[in-house]
Amino acid sequence: MDTKKSLSEMVDKLSQQRDELTVKIHLANMGVRDEWDELEKKWDHLIDKTRQVGKEVEPAAEGVHAALSLLGEEIKEGYLKVKRAL
């Protein structure tokens, strides 16, 4: 799977989870909201960097792809944690 497609699929899945949790977060307690705020910062960073990778040539983007995949996994785990707390 190429880098762009892989990143795009990851972002699509995370976006869906994010949308679902956004609805629930309005009713959450402050501890969960703090966690959510941190995840939102990571989300913004992921989206910014993913857009940058889309503009890069494939060989140069491979290292960035690995870093973004790791960030995506962190966000995914954070979403699961928030979901369990709700």
C-alpha positions as CSV (number, residue, x, y, z in Angstrom):
1,M,0.0,0.0,0.0
2,D,1.4,3.4,-0.9
3,T,2.1,6.0,1.7
4,K,-0.6,8.5,0.6
5,K,-3.3,5.8,0.6
6,S,-2.2,4.4,3.9
7,L,-2.2,7.8,5.6
8,S,-5.5,8.7,4.0
9,E,-7.2,5.5,5.3
10,M,-5.8,6.1,8.8
11,V,-7.0,9.7,8.9
12,D,-10.5,8.6,7.6
13,K,-10.8,6.0,10.4
14,L,-9.6,8.4,13.1
15,S,-11.9,11.1,11.7
16,Q,-14.9,8.9,12.1
17,Q,-14.0,8.0,15.7
18,R,-13.3,11.7,16.4
19,D,-16.7,12.7,15.1
20,E,-18.5,10.1,17.2
21,L,-16.6,11.1,20.4
22,T,-17.1,14.8,19.8
23,V,-20.9,14.3,20.3
24,K,-20.3,12.5,23.6
25,I,-17.5,14.7,24.9
26,H,-19.9,17.6,25.7
27,L,-21.4,15.5,28.5
28,A,-18.0,14.3,29.8
29,N,-16.3,15.2,33.1
30,M,-13.3,17.4,33.3
31,G,-10.7,14.6,33.4
32,V,-12.0,13.3,30.1
33,R,-12.2,16.7,28.6
34,D,-8.5,17.3,29.5
35,E,-7.6,14.1,27.7
36,W,-9.7,15.2,24.8
37,D,-8.0,18.5,24.6
38,E,-4.6,16.8,24.4
39,L,-5.9,14.5,21.6
40,E,-7.3,17.5,19.7
41,K,-3.8,19.0,19.7
42,K,-2.3,15.8,18.3
43,W,-5.1,15.6,15.8
44,D,-4.4,19.1,14.5
45,H,-0.7,18.1,14.2
46,L,-1.5,14.9,12.4
47,I,-3.7,16.7,9.9
48,D,-1.1,19.4,9.2
49,K,1.7,16.9,8.7
50,T,-0.4,14.6,6.6
51,R,-1.1,17.5,4.2
52,Q,2.6,18.2,4.1
53,V,3.4,14.6,3.3
54,G,1.0,14.8,0.4
55,K,3.2,17.4,-1.2
56,E,6.4,15.5,-0.7
57,V,8.0,13.0,-3.0
58,E,7.4,9.4,-2.0
59,P,11.0,8.4,-0.9
60,A,11.4,11.4,1.3
61,A,8.0,10.9,2.8
62,E,8.6,7.3,4.1
63,G,10.3,8.5,7.4
64,V,7.5,11.0,7.9
65,H,4.9,8.3,7.2
66,A,6.3,6.2,10.0
67,A,6.2,9.1,12.4
68,L,2.6,10.0,11.4
69,S,1.5,6.3,11.7
70,L,2.9,6.3,15.3
71,L,1.1,9.6,16.0
72,G,-2.1,8.1,14.6
73,E,-1.8,5.0,16.8
74,E,-1.4,7.4,19.8
75,I,-4.6,9.2,18.9
76,K,-6.4,5.9,18.3
77,E,-5.4,4.6,21.7
78,G,-6.4,8.0,23.3
79,Y,-9.8,7.8,21.6
80,L,-10.3,4.3,23.0
81,K,-9.4,5.6,26.4
82,V,-11.9,8.4,26.1
83,K,-14.6,6.1,24.8
84,R,-14.2,3.8,27.7
85,A,-14.3,6.7,30.1
86,L,-17.6,7.9,28.6
